[in-house]
Amino acid sequence: MEIILVSANNDDIDLPAFTKVVGAFLVAGADAATATIYDALTQAGTAKFILKAAIASNSPYLAFGQPGILFKTGISVTLTGTSPLLYLIVE
């Protein structure tokens, strides 16, 4: 297992195809935040999942357990809000 920190909008996070996400943790910055996670090399298409922090300093967490969510193409992320952080737990 590995923890990947995403602190800005990222096309094609450097992970191999067929990576599994088993959890995600979003830390909102100065205001509400949203993380949209795609199975794509660019921030496009249908999101695999969306994680929202409704207020500043809120920290929602999703645990998918085994077998996780499979990303066949790659992982790209769109973050909104002021200075949010997203931690992806992958294997």
PyMOL commands that set and color helices and strands:
alter all, ss='L'
color gray80, all
select strands_A, chain A and resi 2-6+10-13+19-27+33-38+47-53+61-63+69-71+75-80+85-90
alter strands_A, ss='S'
color yellow, strands_A
deselect
rebuild
show_as cartoon
